[in-house]
Amino acid sequence: MALVSNFLLLAFVSGSVSVLVSAKTIDIEKDLFAIPDDDSFEVGQQNTDIINFGFQKLEKGDKLLIPGGKTFYVNGGITATKLHSVTIQLEGTLSYLQDIKRWPRTSGGKILPCFDMIDSENVNVTSSQRGKGIINGNGQVWWGIPFIGYLVRTENRPRLFEVHNGKNLVIENITLLDSPYWTTFLKGDGITIRYCDIIARRTRLPKHDLIDLSAFNTDGFDVSGKNFHIHDSTIWSQDDSIAVKGSSENMLFERINCSGLGLVIGSIGEGTVVKNITFRDSLLKNTLKGIYMKFAEVRQPVDAIMQDILYENIIIDEPEQWPIWIGPAQQSDHRNPCQGFCSLCWPMVPGYHCKAAQYGLYQNITLRNIRINQPKTSAGVLLGSELMKMKNVVFDGVKVDVCRTSGLSIDESFPFLKRVHDPFVYKFFSLVLTIATCLIVPIYSCIISGCCSWCWKRAYFRIQFSLVMVLLGLFLLYELDINSQMKKQDHYFRCEGIENGVAIGDTWPIPSCFADKTSSQDPHPGRCENWVDEVFLYLSSCANFLSLLLVTSLLFLSIKILIMSLKDGVFGSETPKKLLEQEADNENNMWTMSYIELPGDEI
């Protein structure tokens, strides 16, 4: 028996040694003659072919090396298929070409991804130091001029890093920069991501303004499958920071610093079950949404379930929109951003609505120890279906603090956040300036020449102007009313379609459709201990009141002008026929006066 054991041990050691001896490192520059620091299309396409060839040559234990200190320009369509037990060592930068017209496409015109890994197992994508290995998608050329670029290309843009049917993969110390579309889309089993950074931004502002948000659909980590673990990473994106998609289970996300549309589950559609998902120990700084769970428009009574979900120990610092959203997907996949069963324009734009997914079921949802600091809006939206109400939703220590913040700066929260230079943003402002000039110059010329005064004397002009001002005043009143409701931090903006919802611990505010089982001893929740903060809140309320007073005054003044103009133009002397007669009389009088004033010796 001892002899057999020794023989097996010798065979195992011999096999391991043979694998180590046969393992090789393939340097794309030294061994395959890739050319660095040349952004011409010919070199970029050549580098792409070289890297694809290198993947084909990899065997078990091999390593493909992208050397450090250099930038290798490549085209889309890098594909690694059926890799097994290999390492991709990214020490330099892979930067994608900006020639959109020559980007590889399928026969149907669909854009190919930047990097696609298919049917691979036990692969390690790594760098020796965090922030050293960079994959740059150069997304600015795909985003284009803010808002206009999306109308041109919509969602036919490449994802930066895709994995299909991956198993036991590790991605670490990699920076994914400016993806044209979703930064990642990872499908598989047993995928670990750690010490990675995602950045997609258009300005240097420490928040998400409309210009930044025009980089539509730049999700961070989009994942689908089971047994995922993402930790100790940062994400600054203009869409979902992390999004669990498709039928997924057993996923853990922890120690994440992110800013975007938050920690997301969804959109979940028909025939999809998501279960056993945990987010914990994370910071969301200056994010738009925070905790975000969303169903697509589910119209059929088939499986569409989210269950056994836990969000725990999360700080949402100064969120700009809803800190908590559990309900339908507030999104649009159309050129019209307001189109959708739950419109992006709701509730700010009149006429648009947000409806719950009829057959989407939430059950066993727990939010524990969540701190929301200085939100710009109310605590959030909880919108379940009346046909399939949310079940067993627990808020344990979900508290809004209108005074405090985490005290962390943007640089401290996102140490790898890079400065940006987006030339298309400058083009946008040049375009806006040109249009503004084309509008202002004629108006200024009109004022100088006196034609505006001539128009104002005409009742029909005053009627049209006052009608526009009345409509504008009504719209502003609506906006102020909605804003005041949205910014009430002592309640949830909507709370509907929930069964067995309960608030415990020091939760505040308490959702109106929840049972109150809180234990807080604070007699004045939501009040600031510091008098300076209280004064600031008081001044904010005064500013809102003054805005309401100003808009109301403008509305009444416009109505008064409208009524007086109607009397003059419709019921008075300024009918179209009389106006024409007056113009003719004035013209005749002018010529008569000119004739009379001529000197006698010139007659």
C-alpha positions as CSV (number, residue, x, y, z in Angstrom):
1,M,0.0,0.0,0.0
2,A,2.9,2.4,0.8
3,L,4.4,1.6,-2.5
4,V,1.2,2.5,-4.4
5,S,0.9,5.8,-2.4
6,N,4.4,6.8,-3.2
7,F,3.9,6.0,-6.8
8,L,0.7,8.2,-7.0
9,L,2.5,11.0,-5.2
10,L,5.4,10.8,-7.6
11,A,3.0,10.9,-10.5
12,F,1.2,13.9,-9.2
13,V,4.4,15.8,-8.5
14,S,5.8,14.9,-11.9
15,G,2.6,16.1,-13.6
16,S,2.7,19.4,-11.7
17,V,6.3,20.0,-12.5
18,S,5.6,19.2,-16.2
19,V,2.8,21.8,-16.2
20,L,5.1,24.4,-14.5
21,V,7.9,23.7,-16.9
22,S,5.6,23.9,-20.0
23,A,3.8,27.1,-18.8
24,K,5.0,30.1,-20.8
25,T,4.5,33.8,-20.9
26,I,3.5,35.4,-24.2
27,D,4.5,39.1,-24.4
28,I,2.3,40.7,-27.1
29,E,5.1,43.2,-27.9
30,K,8.3,41.0,-27.7
31,D,6.9,37.7,-28.9
32,L,4.0,38.8,-31.1
33,F,5.3,42.2,-32.3
34,A,2.4,44.3,-31.2
35,I,3.1,48.0,-31.7
36,P,2.6,50.4,-28.8
37,D,1.7,54.1,-28.8
38,D,0.4,54.3,-32.4
39,D,-3.3,55.2,-32.7
40,S,-3.5,54.7,-36.5
41,F,-6.3,52.4,-37.7
42,E,-3.9,50.0,-39.4
43,V,-1.8,49.5,-36.3
44,G,-4.9,49.2,-34.1
45,Q,-6.4,46.5,-36.3
46,Q,-3.0,44.7,-36.4
47,N,-2.8,44.8,-32.6
48,T,-6.3,43.4,-32.3
49,D,-5.4,40.5,-34.6
50,I,-2.2,39.8,-32.6
51,I,-4.1,39.7,-29.3
52,N,-6.7,37.4,-30.7
53,F,-3.9,35.2,-32.0
54,G,-2.2,35.2,-28.6
55,F,-5.4,34.0,-27.0
56,Q,-5.5,31.1,-29.4
57,K,-2.0,30.1,-28.5
58,L,-2.6,30.0,-24.7
59,E,-2.5,26.6,-23.0
60,K,-3.1,25.6,-19.4
61,G,-0.8,27.6,-17.1
62,D,0.1,30.2,-19.7
63,K,0.1,33.9,-19.3
64,L,-0.6,36.6,-21.9
65,L,1.2,39.8,-21.0
66,I,0.3,43.3,-22.0
67,P,3.5,45.1,-20.9
68,G,3.5,48.2,-18.6
69,G,4.2,51.8,-19.4
70,K,2.7,51.6,-22.9
71,T,-0.6,52.1,-24.6
72,F,-1.7,49.5,-27.2
73,Y,-4.4,50.9,-29.5
74,V,-6.8,48.2,-30.6
75,N,-10.1,47.9,-32.5
76,G,-13.3,46.2,-31.2
77,G,-13.8,42.5,-31.6
78,I,-11.1,41.1,-29.2
79,T,-12.4,37.6,-28.5
80,A,-11.1,34.9,-26.1
81,T,-12.8,31.6,-26.5
82,K,-12.5,28.4,-24.4
83,L,-9.6,29.6,-22.2
84,H,-8.7,27.3,-19.4
85,S,-6.5,27.9,-16.4
86,V,-4.6,30.9,-17.9
87,T,-3.7,34.4,-16.8
88,I,-4.2,37.7,-18.7
89,Q,-1.6,40.1,-17.2
90,L,-2.6,43.7,-18.0
91,E,0.3,46.0,-17.0
92,G,-0.2,48.7,-19.6
93,T,-3.3,50.2,-21.3
94,L,-5.6,48.8,-24.0
95,S,-7.1,51.8,-25.7
96,Y,-9.9,51.4,-28.2
97,L,-9.8,53.2,-31.5
98,Q,-12.1,56.1,-32.1
99,D,-13.0,55.3,-35.7
100,I,-16.7,54.4,-35.3
101,K,-17.3,53.9,-39.0
102,R,-14.7,51.0,-39.2
103,W,-15.7,49.3,-35.9
104,P,-16.5,45.6,-36.6
105,R,-20.1,44.7,-36.9
106,T,-22.2,41.6,-37.5
107,S,-23.8,40.9,-40.8
108,G,-27.0,42.5,-39.4
109,G,-25.1,45.7,-38.4
110,K,-24.9,45.0,-34.7
111,I,-21.8,46.5,-33.0
112,L,-19.4,43.9,-31.6
113,P,-18.2,44.3,-28.0
114,C,-14.7,45.6,-27.2
115,F,-13.6,42.5,-25.3
116,D,-15.6,39.2,-25.2
117,M,-14.6,36.1,-23.2
118,I,-16.6,33.0,-24.1
119,D,-16.8,29.5,-22.5
120,S,-13.8,30.1,-20.3
121,E,-12.8,28.6,-17.0
122,N,-10.3,29.3,-14.2
123,V,-9.1,32.5,-15.9
124,N,-7.4,35.3,-13.9
125,V,-7.5,38.8,-15.4
126,T,-5.1,40.8,-13.3
127,S,-2.6,43.6,-12.9
128,S,0.3,43.8,-10.4
129,Q,-0.9,47.1,-9.0
130,R,-4.3,48.7,-8.7
131,G,-4.8,51.4,-11.3
132,K,-2.0,50.2,-13.5
133,G,-3.8,48.0,-15.9
134,I,-6.4,50.1,-17.8
135,I,-9.0,49.2,-20.5
136,N,-10.0,52.5,-22.1
137,G,-13.2,52.4,-24.2
138,N,-12.9,56.1,-25.3
139,G,-16.7,56.3,-24.9
140,Q,-16.8,60.1,-25.7
141,V,-16.9,59.4,-29.4
142,W,-19.8,57.1,-28.9
143,W,-21.7,59.4,-26.6
144,G,-21.2,62.2,-29.0
145,I,-22.6,65.7,-28.5
146,P,-24.7,65.5,-25.3
147,F,-28.2,64.3,-26.0
148,I,-27.7,64.5,-29.8
149,G,-25.3,61.5,-29.8
150,Y,-27.9,59.3,-28.2
151,L,-30.5,60.2,-30.8
152,V,-28.1,59.2,-33.5
153,R,-26.8,55.9,-32.1
154,T,-29.3,55.0,-29.4
155,E,-28.1,51.7,-27.8
156,N,-26.1,50.3,-30.7
157,R,-22.8,50.8,-28.9
158,P,-20.2,48.3,-27.7
159,R,-19.9,47.0,-24.2
160,L,-16.4,47.3,-22.8
161,F,-15.9,43.8,-21.2
162,E,-18.2,40.8,-21.7
163,V,-18.1,37.3,-20.3
164,H,-20.4,34.6,-21.5
165,N,-20.6,31.2,-19.7
166,G,-17.6,32.0,-17.5
167,K,-16.7,29.7,-14.6
168,N,-14.4,30.4,-11.7
169,L,-13.0,33.7,-13.0
170,V,-11.1,36.3,-11.1
171,I,-10.8,39.9,-12.2
172,E,-8.7,42.2,-10.1
173,N,-6.7,45.5,-10.0
174,I,-8.2,46.6,-13.4
175,T,-9.5,50.0,-14.3
176,L,-12.3,50.1,-16.8
177,L,-12.5,53.6,-18.2
178,D,-15.2,55.4,-20.3
179,S,-17.2,52.5,-21.7
180,P,-19.3,53.4,-24.8
181,Y,-22.2,51.3,-23.3
182,W,-22.4,48.9,-20.4
183,T,-19.0,48.7,-18.8
184,T,-19.3,45.0,-18.2
185,F,-21.8,42.2,-18.8
186,L,-20.8,39.1,-16.9
187,K,-22.7,35.8,-17.2
188,G,-21.5,32.7,-15.4
189,D,-20.8,30.8,-12.2
190,G,-18.2,31.6,-9.5
191,I,-17.0,35.0,-10.7
192,T,-15.0,37.1,-8.3
193,I,-14.2,40.8,-8.9
194,R,-12.0,42.7,-6.5
195,Y,-10.0,46.0,-6.3
196,C,-11.3,47.2,-9.6
197,D,-12.4,50.7,-10.6
198,I,-15.0,51.8,-13.1
199,I,-15.1,55.4,-14.4
200,A,-17.6,57.0,-16.9
201,R,-18.0,60.7,-16.7
202,R,-18.1,63.8,-19.0
203,T,-17.4,66.7,-16.6
204,R,-15.2,67.3,-13.6
205,L,-18.2,68.0,-11.4
206,P,-18.5,65.9,-8.2
207,K,-22.1,65.0,-9.1
208,H,-24.3,63.8,-12.0
209,D,-25.6,66.7,-13.9
210,L,-27.5,66.5,-17.2
211,I,-24.4,66.7,-19.3
212,D,-22.8,63.8,-17.4
213,L,-26.0,61.8,-17.6
214,S,-26.0,62.2,-21.4
215,A,-23.5,59.3,-21.3
216,F,-26.6,57.0,-21.3
217,N,-26.4,53.3,-20.3
218,T,-22.9,53.4,-19.0
219,D,-23.7,50.8,-16.3
220,G,-20.9,49.5,-14.0
221,F,-21.0,45.8,-13.2
222,D,-24.0,44.1,-14.9
223,V,-24.0,40.5,-13.7
224,S,-26.2,37.4,-14.3
225,G,-25.8,33.9,-13.0
226,K,-24.8,32.5,-9.6
227,N,-22.1,32.6,-6.9
228,F,-20.7,36.0,-7.7
229,H,-18.6,38.0,-5.2
230,I,-17.7,41.6,-6.0
231,H,-15.9,43.6,-3.3
232,D,-13.5,46.4,-2.5
233,S,-14.2,48.3,-5.7
234,T,-15.2,51.8,-6.8
235,I,-17.7,52.7,-9.5
236,W,-18.6,56.2,-10.9
237,S,-21.1,55.7,-13.7
238,Q,-24.0,57.4,-15.3
239,D,-26.4,54.5,-14.9
240,D,-26.7,51.4,-12.7
241,S,-23.6,51.1,-10.6
242,I,-24.2,47.4,-10.0
243,A,-27.1,45.6,-11.7
244,V,-28.2,42.0,-11.1
245,K,-29.9,40.9,-14.2
246,G,-31.7,37.7,-15.5
247,S,-32.3,34.7,-13.3
248,S,-29.6,35.0,-10.6
249,E,-28.8,33.7,-7.2
250,N,-26.3,33.6,-4.4
251,M,-24.5,36.9,-5.0
252,L,-22.6,39.0,-2.5
253,F,-21.5,42.6,-3.0
254,E,-19.6,44.3,-0.2
255,R,-17.3,47.3,0.5
256,I,-18.3,49.1,-2.7
257,N,-18.0,52.9,-3.1
258,C,-20.2,53.9,-5.9
259,S,-22.1,56.8,-7.5
260,G,-24.7,56.5,-10.3
261,L,-28.1,54.9,-10.2
262,G,-27.2,52.8,-7.2
263,L,-27.1,49.2,-6.1
264,V,-29.6,47.7,-8.4
265,I,-31.5,44.5,-9.0
266,G,-33.2,44.6,-12.4
267,S,-34.7,45.2,-14.7
268,I,-36.3,41.9,-14.1
269,G,-38.8,40.6,-16.7
270,E,-41.1,37.7,-17.3
271,G,-39.8,34.2,-16.5
272,T,-37.1,35.5,-14.2
273,V,-36.3,34.6,-10.6
274,V,-33.7,36.5,-8.5
275,K,-33.0,35.2,-5.0
276,N,-30.4,35.3,-2.2
277,I,-28.7,38.6,-3.1
278,T,-26.8,40.7,-0.5
279,F,-25.4,44.2,-0.6
280,R,-23.5,45.4,2.5
281,D,-20.9,47.7,4.0
282,S,-21.0,50.2,1.1
283,L,-21.0,53.9,0.6
284,L,-23.0,55.7,-2.1
285,K,-21.7,59.3,-2.4
286,N,-23.6,62.0,-4.4
287,T,-25.5,59.2,-6.1
288,L,-28.7,59.7,-8.1
289,K,-30.6,56.7,-6.7
290,G,-29.4,54.6,-3.9
291,I,-31.1,51.3,-3.3
292,Y,-32.9,50.5,-6.5
293,M,-35.0,47.4,-7.2
294,K,-37.0,47.4,-10.5
295,F,-39.3,45.2,-12.6
296,A,-39.7,45.7,-16.3
297,E,-43.3,45.8,-17.6
298,V,-44.5,42.4,-16.6
299,R,-48.0,41.8,-18.1
300,Q,-48.3,38.0,-18.0
301,P,-48.9,36.0,-14.8
302,V,-45.6,34.1,-15.1
303,D,-42.6,33.9,-12.8
304,A,-41.1,37.4,-12.2
305,I,-39.9,37.2,-8.7
306,M,-37.3,38.9,-6.4
307,Q,-37.0,37.2,-3.1
308,D,-34.6,36.9,-0.1
309,I,-32.9,40.2,-0.7
310,L,-30.7,42.0,1.9
311,Y,-29.3,45.5,1.9
312,E,-27.2,46.0,5.1
313,N,-24.9,48.6,6.6
314,I,-25.1,51.1,3.7
315,I,-24.5,54.9,3.8
316,I,-26.3,56.9,1.1
317,D,-24.6,60.3,1.2
318,E,-26.4,63.4,-0.3
319,P,-28.4,61.5,-2.9
320,E,-29.7,63.7,-5.7
321,Q,-32.9,61.7,-6.5
322,W,-34.7,58.9,-4.7
323,P,-32.5,57.3,-2.0
324,I,-34.7,54.2,-2.0
325,W,-36.8,52.9,-5.0
326,I,-38.6,49.6,-4.9
327,G,-41.0,49.2,-7.8
328,P,-41.2,49.5,-11.6
329,A,-38.2,50.3,-13.7
330,Q,-38.1,54.1,-14.2
331,Q,-36.3,54.1,-17.6
332,S,-36.7,54.5,-21.3
333,D,-35.3,52.5,-24.2
334,H,-36.5,55.0,-26.8
335,R,-35.3,58.2,-28.4
336,N,-38.0,59.9,-26.4
337,P,-36.7,59.8,-22.8
338,C,-40.1,60.3,-21.4
339,Q,-41.6,57.2,-23.0
340,G,-42.1,54.2,-20.8
341,F,-44.6,52.6,-18.5
342,C,-42.8,54.3,-15.7
343,S,-41.5,57.5,-17.3
344,L,-38.2,59.1,-16.5
345,C,-40.1,62.4,-16.6
346,W,-42.5,61.4,-13.8
347,P,-43.4,63.2,-11.7
348,M,-41.8,66.5,-12.9
349,V,-43.5,66.7,-16.3
350,P,-47.3,66.9,-16.4
351,G,-49.0,64.1,-18.3
352,Y,-46.5,61.4,-17.6
353,H,-47.1,58.5,-15.2
354,C,-45.4,55.6,-13.4
355,K,-47.3,52.4,-13.1
356,A,-46.3,49.3,-11.1
357,A,-45.4,46.0,-13.0
358,Q,-48.7,44.1,-12.8
359,Y,-47.3,40.6,-12.1
360,G,-43.8,41.4,-10.6
361,L,-43.6,39.9,-7.1
362,Y,-41.3,41.2,-4.3
363,Q,-41.0,39.0,-1.2
364,N,-38.7,38.8,1.8
365,I,-37.0,42.1,1.3
366,T,-34.9,43.4,4.2
367,L,-33.2,46.8,4.5
368,R,-31.1,46.9,7.7
369,N,-29.0,49.8,9.1
370,I,-29.3,52.1,6.2
371,R,-28.3,55.8,6.7
372,I,-29.5,58.4,4.2
373,N,-27.7,61.7,4.7
374,Q,-29.1,65.0,3.5
375,P,-31.2,63.7,0.6
376,K,-32.3,66.2,-2.0
377,T,-35.8,64.5,-2.2
378,S,-38.0,62.5,0.1
379,A,-37.0,59.1,1.4
380,G,-38.1,57.3,-1.8
381,V,-40.8,55.5,-3.7
382,L,-42.3,52.1,-2.8
383,L,-44.7,51.1,-5.6
384,G,-46.0,47.5,-5.7
385,S,-48.7,46.0,-7.8
386,E,-52.2,45.7,-6.5
387,L,-52.5,42.3,-8.2
388,M,-49.3,40.9,-6.6
389,K,-48.4,43.0,-3.5
390,M,-45.0,43.1,-2.0
391,K,-44.8,40.6,0.9
392,N,-42.6,40.6,4.0
393,V,-40.8,43.9,3.5
394,V,-38.8,44.9,6.6
395,F,-37.1,48.3,7.2
396,D,-34.8,47.8,10.2
397,G,-33.0,51.0,11.1
398,V,-33.6,52.8,7.8
399,K,-33.1,56.4,8.8
400,V,-33.0,59.8,7.1
401,D,-30.6,62.3,8.6
402,V,-31.3,65.8,7.1
403,C,-28.3,67.3,8.9
404,R,-25.3,65.0,8.8
405,T,-23.1,63.6,6.1
406,S,-20.4,60.9,6.1
407,G,-17.8,63.7,6.1
408,L,-15.9,62.0,3.3
409,S,-14.9,64.1,0.2
410,I,-15.2,62.8,-3.4
411,D,-11.4,62.3,-3.5
412,E,-11.5,60.2,-0.4
413,S,-14.4,58.2,-1.6
414,F,-13.1,57.7,-5.1
415,P,-9.3,57.9,-5.0
416,F,-9.0,56.6,-8.5
417,L,-11.4,59.0,-10.1
418,K,-9.6,60.5,-13.1
419,R,-9.9,64.0,-14.6
420,V,-11.6,64.1,-17.9
421,H,-11.5,66.1,-21.1
422,D,-14.5,65.5,-23.3
423,P,-14.3,67.6,-26.5
424,F,-18.0,66.9,-27.4
425,V,-19.1,68.7,-24.2
426,Y,-17.3,71.8,-25.5
427,K,-19.0,71.4,-28.9
428,F,-22.3,71.2,-27.1
429,F,-21.8,74.5,-25.3
430,S,-20.6,76.1,-28.5
431,L,-23.8,74.9,-30.2
432,V,-25.9,76.3,-27.3
433,L,-24.0,79.6,-27.5
434,T,-24.6,79.8,-31.2
435,I,-28.3,79.2,-30.9
436,A,-28.6,81.7,-28.0
437,T,-26.9,84.3,-30.1
438,C,-29.2,83.7,-33.0
439,L,-32.2,84.3,-30.7
440,I,-30.8,87.2,-28.7
441,V,-29.5,89.3,-31.5
442,P,-32.9,89.7,-33.3
443,I,-34.6,90.4,-30.0
444,Y,-32.0,93.0,-29.1
445,S,-32.3,94.6,-32.6
446,C,-36.1,94.6,-32.2
447,I,-35.8,96.5,-28.9
448,I,-33.4,99.0,-30.3
449,S,-35.3,99.7,-33.4
450,G,-38.6,100.1,-31.6
451,C,-40.5,97.3,-33.3
452,C,-41.1,95.6,-30.0
453,S,-42.8,98.7,-28.8
454,W,-44.9,98.8,-32.0
455,C,-45.9,95.1,-31.4
456,W,-46.8,95.7,-27.8
457,K,-49.3,98.4,-28.8
458,R,-51.2,95.7,-30.7
459,A,-53.7,93.8,-28.6
460,Y,-53.3,90.5,-30.6
461,F,-49.6,90.4,-29.8
462,R,-50.3,91.0,-26.1
463,I,-52.9,88.3,-26.1
464,Q,-50.4,85.7,-27.5
465,F,-47.7,86.9,-25.2
466,S,-49.9,86.8,-22.1
467,L,-51.2,83.3,-23.0
468,V,-47.7,82.0,-23.1
469,M,-46.9,83.6,-19.8
470,V,-50.1,82.2,-18.2
471,L,-49.2,78.7,-19.4
472,L,-45.6,79.1,-18.1
473,G,-46.9,80.3,-14.8
474,L,-49.2,77.3,-14.4
475,F,-46.3,75.0,-15.3
476,L,-44.0,76.6,-12.7
477,L,-46.8,76.4,-10.1
478,Y,-47.1,72.7,-10.9
479,E,-43.3,72.3,-10.6
480,L,-43.1,74.1,-7.3
481,D,-45.9,71.9,-5.9
482,I,-44.3,68.7,-7.0
483,N,-40.9,69.9,-5.8
484,S,-42.4,70.7,-2.4
485,Q,-43.9,67.2,-2.2
486,M,-40.7,65.5,-3.4
487,K,-38.6,67.3,-1.0
488,K,-40.6,66.5,2.1
489,Q,-38.0,64.4,3.9
490,D,-40.4,63.2,6.6
491,H,-42.3,60.8,4.3
492,Y,-42.0,58.5,1.3
493,F,-43.3,60.1,-1.9
494,R,-45.3,57.0,-2.8
495,C,-46.1,53.9,-0.7
496,E,-48.6,51.5,-2.4
497,G,-49.1,47.8,-3.0
498,I,-47.3,46.4,0.0
499,E,-48.6,43.6,2.2
500,N,-46.9,42.8,5.6
501,G,-44.5,45.8,5.5
502,V,-43.0,46.6,8.8
503,A,-40.7,49.4,10.2
504,I,-38.6,48.5,13.2
505,G,-35.5,49.8,15.1
506,D,-34.9,53.5,14.6
507,T,-36.4,53.7,11.2
508,W,-37.5,57.3,10.2
509,P,-39.6,58.3,8.3
510,I,-42.0,55.4,8.5
511,P,-43.6,54.5,5.2
512,S,-47.3,55.2,5.3
513,C,-48.2,51.6,4.2
514,F,-46.0,49.9,6.8
515,A,-46.8,48.8,10.3
516,D,-45.0,51.0,12.9
517,K,-43.0,48.8,15.3
518,T,-40.1,51.3,15.8
519,S,-38.3,51.7,19.1
520,S,-36.7,55.1,18.6
521,Q,-36.7,57.4,21.7
522,D,-36.0,60.5,19.7
523,P,-38.9,62.9,20.3
524,H,-38.0,65.1,17.3
525,P,-36.7,62.8,14.5
526,G,-35.5,64.7,11.5
527,R,-34.5,67.8,13.5
528,C,-30.9,69.2,13.5
529,E,-29.0,69.4,16.7
530,N,-26.8,72.2,15.3
531,W,-28.7,75.6,15.1
532,V,-26.7,76.5,11.9
533,D,-28.3,73.5,10.1
534,E,-31.7,74.5,11.4
535,V,-31.2,78.1,10.1
536,F,-30.1,76.7,6.7
537,L,-33.3,74.5,6.5
538,Y,-35.4,77.5,7.5
539,L,-33.8,79.7,4.8
540,S,-34.5,76.9,2.3
541,S,-38.1,76.9,3.2
542,C,-38.2,80.7,2.9
543,A,-36.7,80.5,-0.6
544,N,-39.4,78.1,-1.6
545,F,-42.1,80.4,-0.3
546,L,-40.5,83.4,-2.2
547,S,-40.4,81.4,-5.4
548,L,-44.1,80.5,-5.0
549,L,-44.9,84.2,-4.3
550,L,-43.0,85.3,-7.4
551,V,-44.5,82.8,-9.7
552,T,-48.0,83.5,-8.4
553,S,-47.5,87.2,-9.0
554,L,-46.3,86.6,-12.5
555,L,-49.3,84.4,-13.2
556,F,-51.8,87.1,-11.9
557,L,-50.0,89.8,-13.9
558,S,-50.2,87.7,-17.0
559,I,-53.9,87.0,-16.5
560,K,-54.5,90.7,-16.0
561,I,-52.7,91.6,-19.2
562,L,-54.6,88.9,-21.0
563,I,-58.0,90.2,-19.9
564,M,-57.2,93.8,-20.8
565,S,-55.9,92.7,-24.2
566,L,-59.0,90.6,-24.9
567,K,-61.1,93.7,-24.1
568,D,-59.1,95.8,-26.5
569,G,-58.6,93.2,-29.3
570,V,-61.8,91.2,-29.3
571,F,-64.4,93.4,-27.7
572,G,-62.9,96.8,-28.3
573,S,-61.7,98.9,-31.2
574,E,-58.7,96.8,-32.2
575,T,-60.4,94.4,-34.5
576,P,-58.4,93.3,-37.6
577,K,-60.6,95.4,-39.9
578,K,-60.3,98.5,-37.8
579,L,-56.6,98.0,-37.3
580,L,-56.1,97.9,-41.1
581,E,-58.2,101.0,-41.5
582,Q,-56.2,102.8,-38.8
583,E,-52.9,101.8,-40.5
584,A,-54.2,103.2,-43.8
585,D,-55.3,106.4,-42.2
586,N,-52.0,106.8,-40.5
587,E,-50.1,106.2,-43.7
588,N,-52.3,108.8,-45.5
589,N,-51.8,111.3,-42.7
590,M,-48.0,110.8,-42.9
591,W,-47.9,111.6,-46.6
592,T,-50.2,114.6,-46.2
593,M,-48.0,116.0,-43.4
594,S,-44.9,115.5,-45.5
595,Y,-46.5,117.4,-48.4
596,I,-47.6,120.3,-46.2
597,E,-44.2,120.7,-44.6
598,L,-42.4,121.3,-47.9
599,P,-41.1,124.9,-48.3
600,G,-43.1,127.2,-50.6
601,D,-40.2,127.9,-53.0
602,E,-39.8,124.2,-53.7
603,I,-43.5,123.7,-54.8
